[in-house]
C-alpha cells in the first residue's frame, strides 16, 4: 500500500469541520460514437487522494462527531460485466491500494449519503468544482451537487478544488521519482527519433519511433498528444496531425512526453532533418538555449515566480534578437516569441497550481523557450523539466541532449 494517499487525505481533513463531508468522483469514459467510448481516464484529484483508477468510483469522507469516516464506493465484482469490459478490482484490492478500510458497492452510495442527510448530521458538502467544468451539466460533481441541493436547500456547498490543487503543487519524493522515470523513457524516445530520422519520412513515421520506445518500456500512451512536425508545420504550436513529409534542410520540432505510473514529463527538442544545423539555425538555436540556461540560473526557492521568469524570458529574447539583427529596436518581441514557457507538471501535463506564488521546494515545472520565425522558416522550442530543491533546483532532463554539438553527434554517431 502507498501511504501517500492516506497522508494527503489526512492533510485535507484539517479543512473538514464537524458536520461536513467530502465527495469525489472518479468519472466515467465519455461517449465517442455509436456504442463506442473514449478510454477512461480517472479524475486527477480523485486519484491524488485515493490511488484508485477504476471507472465510476465515488469517495465519501464525512466528519461526524470529530471523527472522519471514509467510504470508497466501487463497482461490485461481476464475471459477466468483466467478460465484456475488463477486470474490476475487488474490495480487498481497493482497500489495499487506497488505505481506505470501508469499501462498499457503488449501488449503495445514494442510500448511504441519503441516510446521512436525513439524519441531519451533515450541514455542508465539499465537491471538486474544477474550473474547467464550470457550466457543464454532465460533470458528475455539478450534476450531483445540483440534485442534492434541490432536495436539501439548507445545505452549504464548498469547493475542495483549490485546496487539493494547492497540495498537488508541491510534489513529494515519490512523485518526483515517478517523473524521473517518465523522463528516462522520454529521453530514450527523443534520442531514438534523432538517430532514425531520414529525409522523406512522414512526420507520423517519426512519431511512431517515439511511440515504440514508450511501448517497449511498458508505457501504453504518451503524456499528451505527441507534437512531431517539420519545416513550416512547426508554426502550428499544438500540431497534432503529423501528416507532413520531413524535408532535407528543415528543422524538426518535437514536443513529447511519457506518462509513467500516472506522472508525466514534457520535453521539446528541435533537431535538423539531415543531422546538421545550418549556420542560421545554429544562430537562432543558440539564442534560445542561452536564455533557457539563464532562466534556470534564476531558480532559487522563494526568490522568483512564474511571472518573473516569463518577464525575464521575454526581455532577454528580445535583447538577443535585436543584437542579432532579427528585430528592430522598435519591434515587439511577440513577432517571434509566441507563448509562455513555464507551467507545472505532475499528474497533468499542464498541472494545477497557482502561478503567482514564489517557487518553492517540491515544485516541478517546465523551462521552455520558443522562437518562431516564419519569414526564415525557423521555428522551434527548447523545453526542459526542473524540480525545485531546498537550495536551488535539479535539472531533471539534463541527460536529454540539447547542445548543438551533442545533437549532431547523436544524429550522426
N, C-alpha and C positions, 0 to 999 in steps of 0.2 A: 504494500500500500504506500502511495505517495502522500506523506503528511502535509505537503504544501497546501493542498486544497482545504484541509481541515484548519490550518493556521489562517488562511485567507478568510474563511468563514468566521472564525473566532474574532478576527480583527473587525470585520464588518458588523458583528453583533454589538459592538460598542455603540453603534448608532441606533440599535433596535430597542426602543423603550418597551416597558411592560405594556401589554395590550396591543402590540404591533406585530405584523407578520411580513415576511419577505416571500414573494412568489416569482420564480424564474422559469422560463420556458426554453427547452432545447430547440424548438422549432420543428418544421417538417420540410419535406422535399417539395419544392414548388412545381406545379404542373408545367410541362413543356409543350406537349401537343397530344391530341387524342388521349390515350391512356398512359402515355409516357411522362415521366417526371425528370427534372434535373437531379443530379446526385445530391443527397442530403449533406448539409454542412452545419454542424452544431453551432448554435449561438455562442459567440466567444466569451461573453460574460458568464453564461451558464456553465460552460466548460471550465472557466477560470476558477469558479467556486466549487464545482462538483467533481471534475475529472471525468464526466460521463459524456459519451459521444452517441448515445442511442436516440433515434428519432422519437419525437413527440413526448419525451420525458419532461416531468414537471418537478420542481423542487419547492418545498414549503418549509419555512422556518418560522415558528410562532413563539413569541416571548410571553409565557404565561406564568405569572407569579414570580417573575425574575429569572425563570429557567427557560432557555431556548430549546424547544422541541423540534427536531429535524425529521422530515419525511421526504423520501425520494419516491416518486411515482413513475413506474416504467411499465411497458407492455408486458403482459404475462407471457410465459413460455407457451408456445403453440406450435407443435410439429407441422401442422398444415400451413399456418402462416409462414413459418420458417422455410418450408419447402419452396414457396414462391418468392419470398423476399429476403431470405438470408437469416443468419443466426441472430438470435436475441439473447442478450446477457441474462443470466439468472439473478435472482435476488441476492444470492450469496456473492456472486461476482460483482454486482453493483455496489454492495456494501464494502467489499474489499478494495475496489478502485477508488471509492469516494470517501470512505471513512464514516459514512452515514449508517447508523445502526438500523434505523427503521426504514424498510423498503416495502412499498405497497403496490398493488396492481393499479395501473393508470385509470381504470374504470371507476375507482373509488375516490378519486380526487375531489370531484364535485361534492360528494356526500360528506367527506371529511371537512372540507372548508365550510360547507353549508352548516354543519353542526357547530363549528366554532363560531360562525357569525350569529347563528340563532341563540347561542348561549350568552351572547353579549360580552364575551371575553376579548373580542378584538375591536379596537377603535380606529385602527389605521392599517392600510396595506401598502407595502413598498413593492413597486414594479420597476422593471428595467426599461424605462421610457427612452429608448435610443433616439437621438435627434434625427437620425436618418429615416426613422419610421414615423416621424411626425405626420399626422393626417392620413396614414394608411390604415384603413378599416380592417384589412386582413392580417395585420401584425398581431400575433397572439396576445401580447401584453395590452394592446389597445382594445382589442375585441373583448378580452376577459374583464378588464377593469371597467369598461363601459357597462357590461352586463351586470357585474356585481354592484356597481354604484346605483344602477337603476333600481335594484331590489333593496339596497341598503343606503339610502341617500345621506345618512348621517356619517357614513364612513369618511375618513380622511385618506386621500391618496398621496403617496410620497414617491419620489424618484430616486432609485438606487443607482441609476446610470452614472452620474458624476462621481460618486464615491468609489464605485468599482473601477471606473476608468482611471481615477487618480491613483488607486492602488496598482493598477496594471502598468502605470508609467515607470515604476521602479521594479526592475527585474531582480530576482534572487539568483544565487549562484547556479542553481539547477536550470533556470530559464536561459541564462547566458550560455551555459554549456550546450543546451539544445540548439541555440542559434549558431554556435560554433560548428556543431555537427552539420547543420544546414549549409553553412558556408563552405565546409570541406567538400560537400557534394557539388555545390555551385562552382567552386574553383575547378574541380575536375571537368565539369561540363563546359566551362568557358575555355579552358586550355585545350580541350578536345576540339572545339569549334575552330580555334586558332590554327590547330595542326591540320585539320581536314578540309578547310575551305578551299574551293577552287573557283576560278572564273568560269561562269556559265552555269553554276549551281543555282537552283531556285532557293529563295530565302527559306522556304519551308523544309527543304532538304537539310540546310544547315541547322535549322531548329530541331530537326529530327536527331541530329548528332547529340545535341544537348539533352533531349528527352531520353535518349537511350542510356546516357550516362546516369541520369536520375533513376531510370528503371533498374539498371544493373546494381545500383546502390540501395534498392528497396524503396525508392520514392516513387509513388504511383502518379503524382501530379505535381506540377510546379507550384510555387507560392502564389503566382498570379499568371495571367495570360502572357506568355513569352513575347517580348518585342525583339525581333531579329529582322533588321532592314539593311538596305544598301543604297548608296547614292542618294537620289532625290527623295526616296521614301523615308530617309532619316528626318525629314522635316515634318513628319506626322508624329507628334510626341507620343501618343498612345496608339501605336500602329500594331494592330492585332490580326491582320490578314496578309501573312507573309507569302505573297504570290509572285513577287518580282524576281528578276534574274540578276545575279551578282556579276557586276562588270569589272573588268581589269581597270585599275586606277581609282576605283571608288573606295570610300570608307564604308565599313560595316559598323552599324550601331547595334550592340546587344544590351538589353536591359532585362535581366533574368534573375531567377532565384529559385532555390529548392525549399520545400516545406518538409521539415523533419521533426517527427514527434510533436506536430501541431505548431511548431515555431518556424519562422521564415527568415530568409535572407533577401537582400535586394541590391544587386550589383549591376553597374553599367561599365562595359569595357568596349571601346572602339578599336578597330584594327583594319588595316588595308587588305583588300581582296587578294592582291598579289604578294602580300607579305613584306612590302616595302613602302614606307611613308614617303610621299613626295615632299620636297622642301617646304612647300606652303602648308601642307598638312602637319608637318613637324612643328612649324612655327606656331600654328594655332593650338595644336595639341599641347605644346609646351606651356602656353599661357594658362590653359585650363588646369593642367597638372600643378603648375606653380601655385595657383590660387587655392586649389584643393589642399595642398600641403600647408599653406598659410592658415587656412581655416582650422585645420587640426591643431596648429600651434596655438590657437586661441583657447582651446578646450581646457578649462580648469573648473572644478566644482564651485558653483555659486558665483562665478565671475562673468558669465555671458549667457544670453538667452538665444532662442532660435531667431528672433527678430534682429538681434545684433549680429548674429552670424550672417543672416541674409543681407543686411545693410553693408557689412564689410565685403561680402562677395560681390555685390553689385558695384561697389565703389572700385574695388581692385580690378575687376574685369574691365570696367570702363577705362581705368588708367592704363592698363596694359594694351587694350585695343587702340586707344588713342596714340600711345607711344609707338605702336607697331604700324600706324598709318591706316588702320582699318576703320576708325571712327574719327569724325571731325570733332573739334573742341566743343562745338555747339550741338552735337548729336546725342540723342538719348541712347543709353546702353541697351534699352529694350529692343532696339533694332536687331541685335544679335543675342541677347540674353532673355530667354522667354519664360522661364519658370523658376520657382524657388527650389532649393536643393536640400532642405533639412526636414525630415519627418521621423517620428518614432517607428520602430519595427518591433515585432513580437509575435503575438497570436494573429495579428493582421499585418499586411504589408504597409499600409498607412495606419499604424497603430494609434490607439487612443492616447490622449494626454494633452493637458493644456499647454499650448505653445509659448505663452508669455512668461512662464516662470523660469528662473535661472536653472541651468543644467545642474544635475545632482547625481551622486554616485548611484549606479544601478540603471541609469537611463541608457538605452541603446537606440541609436538613430543613424541616419544617413548623412554623409557629406557628399554633395552632388553638385558638380559644376558643369553646366551645359553651354555650349556656344553653337549658334546656328546661323551660318552664312549662306543663304540661298543663292546669292549672287555669285558665290565662288564654289558652290556645290560641296561645301564642307560643313557638316552638321553632326554633332555628337555630344555625349556627356560622359564624364568620368565620375562614377558613384562608388563610394566605399561605405562600410559599416563600422561604427565605433561604439565602444562601451565606456561610460564614464566611471572612473575609479575614485578612491578617496583622495588621491594625489594628482590625478590627471586623466588620462584616457588610455584605452587599449585599442589599437588599430586591428580590428578583428579580421579584416580582409587583406592584410598586408602581404599574404603569400599568393594573391592573385595578381599576376604580372601586370604592370602598368607603365613602367619606364619604357621609352621608345626602343632602346637597345634590347631590353628584355622581351618586349612583344615581338620584335623582328626575329630575335633568336629562337623564341618559342615556335614561330611560324616556319622558320627555315632550318630548324635543327634536325 
